Amino acid sequence: MRLAGLAKGGFYPTPDRVVDMIGTLIRSPYGYNRRTPETLRILDPCCGAGEALGRLTDPLRRSGKTTVETYGIELHKERAEEAAERLDHVLSSDAFQTSIANGMFGLLFLNPPYDWQQDENKRTEHAFLTHCTRYLVDGGVLVFIVPRAQLAVSARYLSSHYTRVRCWAFPDPERDAFDQVVLMAIRRADPSPDRYTEAQIREWAAGEPEVLRSVDYPAFKPPVTAAGDILFTRRTVDSIAAATEARRTGLWVNPQITDALWPATEDRTRPLMPLRRGHMAMLVAAGFLNNLQLEADGRRILVKGRTSKEMVLVDDTPEKEVFRERIKTTVVALGLDDGEITDIAA
């Protein structure tokens, strides 16, 4: 199983039928307040192509009782791109290299890779569980999908940090692949040891949990939290994502900045002191006054400037010649009435 998992990046998508059965255990969230905007945020830190989370949240969206926002993290770039088409917010990143707001999610859908971490001392499933629990609001719902035997690794943590713990085995034939179970629970506000629940989880890991079926089990109701943007980003900088975000919310889309730099109307301004001939030549040569039409004493001219470099001999001796680079500014004036061209060197 491990070699197969490594080959596919530890990706074990939750079967559609199992997702539908889990969906029957989740009811529309409680605490909905029509006067205060609230949102049910759902996080899948191993979202794959986003199919499972999208399928799970469709009934909640259709209920229309509250706003639902889906958040996914996926290490595999191509799968993350697919997920971005199905979910509201997606990060193409390692889940452990992200910065996410704690206590802002009502439901955590966690189907982690089934493997050991690189140091071979800690199961990946348990590492994801302990890392992602912080994202759940107190009273938030956990959906934890793992091979049955691995429940024993997390038994103490689950019993200390969660209450109302229930567990079901995958139905056949979905169970044949990895002998998976679905554990659902509610996050405790104050973690504390619970030996009875720990023993029950270990019993499920060693024995035969009830098989998940499409029946009326007691429902879990994930809580909502205040609406609005939350911290959900990578710790490493994605240059393309950063540029996209800058175009969306950066300084250059701030009306106060843009109005100051590029006013809607370009009014003419008068310099404090009259410009000298050298100033005018520099403006023309720099391109600020290119193709400018001037009129004086009944004559009209069109001016265009250019700046070039030339080498000037500054020291000429039998032993050596020294040249220096000099900037040469030239203004060309075209008489619009007589066609006369005049070169003005500055």
Secondary structure as UniProt FT lines:
FT   HELIX           2..7
FT   TURN            8..10
FT   HELIX           16..23
FT   TURN            24..25
FT   STRAND          38..44
FT   TURN            45..46
FT   TURN            48..49
FT   HELIX           51..63
FT   STRAND          67..73
FT   HELIX           77..84
FT   TURN            85..86
FT   STRAND          89..91
FT   HELIX           95..97
FT   STRAND          98..100
FT   TURN            102..103
FT   STRAND          105..110
FT   TURN            118..119
FT   HELIX           124..132
FT   HELIX           133..135
FT   STRAND          136..147
FT   HELIX           148..154
FT   HELIX           155..161
FT   STRAND          162..169
FT   TURN            172..173
FT   HELIX           174..176
FT   TURN            177..178
FT   STRAND          180..187
FT   HELIX           195..206
FT   STRAND          225..226
FT   STRAND          232..234
FT   HELIX           239..249
FT   HELIX           251..253
FT   HELIX           255..261
FT   HELIX           277..285
FT   TURN            286..291
FT   STRAND          292..296
FT   TURN            297..298
FT   STRAND          299..316
FT   STRAND          321..335
FT   TURN            336..338
FT   STRAND          341..345
//
